[in-house]
Amino acid sequence: MKHLVIATGILVAASGIAAAQTTEYYIVQDTATKRCTIVDKKPTTQTTVVVGDGKVYTSRSEAETAVKTVKVCTQ
């Protein structure tokens, strides 16, 4: 019984840590199409680059507002 309580405590703690992690948003541009999009993971391919001075946004709505002011995305 004691092991069950300990295992449950560990699972609850682990799920709390995962929920506490913040999501990051990036404004990226496809180098082939020149189209800008918002993603929640930093791009790892060379065909997609972070634009807007490489700023990391803490919410999607913040990134959506910022994409309207990024020069390469509004041309």
Secondary structure by P-SEA (a helix, b strand, c coil): caaaaaaaaaaaaaaaaaaabbbbbbbcccccccbbbbbccccccccccccccccccccaaaaaaaaaacccccc
